[in-house]
Amino acid sequence: MKIVFYGSGNMANAIFTGIINSESVAPENIYLTNKSNQEALEDYHDALGVSYSYDDAELLKDADYVFLSTKPYDFLKLAERIRPYINDNNKFISIMAGLPISYIRENLQKDNPIARIMPNTNAHVGHSVTGISFSTNFGPTSKQEVLTLIEAFGTALEVKEDHLHQVTAITGSGPAFLYHVFEQYVNAGTKLGIEKSQVEESIKELIIGTGKMIERSDLKMEQLRKNITSKGGTTQAGLNALSNHDIEAVFLDCLNAAVKRSIELAETEDD
Ligand SMILES: NC(=O)c1ccc[n+]([C@@H]2O[C@H](COP(=O)([O-])OP(=O)(O)OC[C@H]3O[C@@H](n4cnc5c(N)ncnc54)[C@H](OP(=O)(O)O)[C@@H]3O)[C@@H](O)[C@H]2O)c1
């Protein structure tokens, strides 16, 4: 299998590193390119053994999967660059937020299969939740191959294309929302009189440990919470105070705002 990345920045790096680590594709069969930063490509070649080139005919010849991994605003230039060299074997995987499959197809001016994915930054540690939608002409074998590639850097969630807005909000932007909550937890913790660095270190460990408990236990989060909440105890007292605030409504506001913005951005690109 030959895979090409048009755009070798932050998110592409998390993806191809995950694929290499999973040993599902040999590094030399992964081809990188970018706009002009050859030094970055040389560094990836030296560190990971990947191939790189600026020759689009060579890149797209025999390429099975072509990641479109530039920023959305660079896509039109990218489409212009690759259009003359696209062949029937190429199947595209776009990681560009907000660009609909129909818009990508229109600008590539070809009917090749296109998948859209919405990964998150946890791809760097192999834990991205990646929303994915396929164009109707994506064959079952290719679909399975793409899902396997995605599982190299986390888990895949196949959804209707319209629902990628919700996935963008819940898990695409999700790490930032959770960081924000953790920041507030640290800020509150430091007000209890313990030194800030100690609070930060403890809460970091608390988050990692809680994540591992969720990962390793068969119990739902609700049950894990109940297991550590004795009647009349300290945890119960804290939870009672929390339930004086409508935290679900706060998150619903946050997610609705992110969905709304995702739709607005997609409509701008559609103009
Ligand atoms: N970061 C996230 O958490 C996240 C999450 C989900 C989705 N995404 C999506 O991922 C995409 C990439 O984001 P990023 O953070 O990885 O961006 P980035 O680090 O800025 O990388 C962009 C890459 O695109 C290359 N590029 C620009 N124009 C090009 C062209 N005409 N031909 C080939 N390559 C070109 C750049 O090359 P040069 O370095 O040579 O300029 C660079 O390698 C975005 O569309 C974003 O929506 C990101």
The ligand as an SDF file (V2000), in Angstrom:
LIG
                    3D

 48 52  0  0  0  0  0  0  0  0999 V2000
   -4.4800   20.3420   14.7860 N   0  0  0  0  0  0  0  0  0  0  0  0
   -5.6180   19.7210   15.1280 C   0  0  0  0  0  0  0  0  0  0  0  0
   -5.9240   19.4290   16.3020 O   0  0  0  0  0  0  0  0  0  0  0  0
   -6.5820   19.2890   14.0380 C   0  0  0  0  0  0  0  0  0  0  0  0
   -7.6800   18.4830   14.3650 C   0  0  0  0  0  0  0  0  0  0  0  0
   -8.5280   18.0750   13.3370 C   0  0  0  0  0  0  0  0  0  0  0  0
   -8.2800   18.4800   12.0380 C   0  0  0  0  0  0  0  0  0  0  0  0
   -7.2300   19.2840   11.7550 N   0  0  0  0  0  0  0  0  0  0  0  0
   -7.0160   19.6930   10.3740 C   0  0  0  0  0  0  0  0  0  0  0  0
   -5.7150   19.3230    9.9770 O   0  0  0  0  0  0  0  0  0  0  0  0
   -5.2950   20.1640    8.9270 C   0  0  0  0  0  0  0  0  0  0  0  0
   -3.8290   20.4830    9.0930 C   0  0  0  0  0  0  0  0  0  0  0  0
   -3.6510   21.1540   10.3190 O   0  0  0  0  0  0  0  0  0  0  0  0
   -2.1840   21.2410   10.9730 P   0  0  0  0  0  0  0  0  0  0  0  0
   -2.3790   21.7770   12.3350 O   0  0  0  0  0  0  0  0  0  0  0  0
   -1.4700   19.9380   10.7770 O   0  0  0  0  0  0  0  0  0  0  0  0
   -1.5200   22.3610    9.9900 O   0  0  0  0  0  0  0  0  0  0  0  0
    0.0180   22.7420    9.8240 P   0  0  0  0  0  0  0  0  0  0  0  0
    0.8470   22.1820   10.9220 O   0  0  0  0  0  0  0  0  0  0  0  0
    0.0610   24.2210    9.5720 O   0  0  0  0  0  0  0  0  0  0  0  0
    0.4590   22.0040    8.4590 O   0  0  0  0  0  0  0  0  0  0  0  0
   -0.0210   22.3740    7.2000 C   0  0  0  0  0  0  0  0  0  0  0  0
    0.8050   21.6630    6.1400 C   0  0  0  0  0  0  0  0  0  0  0  0
    0.2430   21.9420    4.8490 O   0  0  0  0  0  0  0  0  0  0  0  0
    1.3250   22.1960    3.9580 C   0  0  0  0  0  0  0  0  0  0  0  0
    0.8350   22.8900    2.7590 N   0  0  0  0  0  0  0  0  0  0  0  0
    0.3180   24.1380    2.6150 C   0  0  0  0  0  0  0  0  0  0  0  0
    0.0250   24.3810    1.3150 N   0  0  0  0  0  0  0  0  0  0  0  0
    0.3600   23.2530    0.6050 C   0  0  0  0  0  0  0  0  0  0  0  0
    0.3050   22.8810   -0.7450 C   0  0  0  0  0  0  0  0  0  0  0  0
   -0.1500   23.7180   -1.7020 N   0  0  0  0  0  0  0  0  0  0  0  0
    0.7500   21.6480   -1.1170 N   0  0  0  0  0  0  0  0  0  0  0  0
    1.1920   20.7800   -0.1710 C   0  0  0  0  0  0  0  0  0  0  0  0
    1.2850   21.0700    1.1360 N   0  0  0  0  0  0  0  0  0  0  0  0
    0.8740   22.3020    1.5270 C   0  0  0  0  0  0  0  0  0  0  0  0
    2.3090   22.9750    4.8040 C   0  0  0  0  0  0  0  0  0  0  0  0
    3.5650   23.0130    4.1430 O   0  0  0  0  0  0  0  0  0  0  0  0
    4.7500   24.0800    4.5430 P   0  0  0  0  0  0  0  0  0  0  0  0
    5.1620   23.6860    5.9480 O   0  0  0  0  0  0  0  0  0  0  0  0
    5.8130   23.8440    3.5390 O   0  0  0  0  0  0  0  0  0  0  0  0
    4.1210   25.4520    4.4770 O   0  0  0  0  0  0  0  0  0  0  0  0
    2.2780   22.1160    6.0750 C   0  0  0  0  0  0  0  0  0  0  0  0
    3.0830   20.9600    5.9060 O   0  0  0  0  0  0  0  0  0  0  0  0
   -6.2020   21.3990    8.9520 C   0  0  0  0  0  0  0  0  0  0  0  0
   -6.9840   21.4190    7.7680 O   0  0  0  0  0  0  0  0  0  0  0  0
   -7.0770   21.2060   10.1600 C   0  0  0  0  0  0  0  0  0  0  0  0
   -8.4050   21.5920    9.8910 O   0  0  0  0  0  0  0  0  0  0  0  0
   -6.3570   19.6730   12.7200 C   0  0  0  0  0  0  0  0  0  0  0  0
  1  2  1  0
  2  3  2  0
  2  4  1  0
  4  5  1  0
  4 48  2  0
  5  6  2  0
  6  7  1  0
  7  8  2  0
  8  9  1  0
  8 48  1  0
  9 10  1  0
  9 46  1  0
 10 11  1  0
 11 12  1  0
 11 44  1  0
 12 13  1  0
 13 14  1  0
 14 15  2  0
 14 16  1  0
 14 17  1  0
 17 18  1  0
 18 19  2  0
 18 20  1  0
 18 21  1  0
 21 22  1  0
 22 23  1  0
 23 24  1  0
 23 42  1  0
 24 25  1  0
 25 26  1  0
 25 36  1  0
 26 27  1  0
 26 35  1  0
 27 28  2  0
 28 29  1  0
 29 30  1  0
 29 35  2  0
 30 31  1  0
 30 32  2  0
 32 33  1  0
 33 34  2  0
 34 35  1  0
 36 37  1  0
 36 42  1  0
 37 38  1  0
 38 39  2  0
 38 40  1  0
 38 41  1  0
 42 43  1  0
 44 45  1  0
 44 46  1  0
 46 47  1  0
M  CHG  2   8   1  16  -1
M  END
$$$$
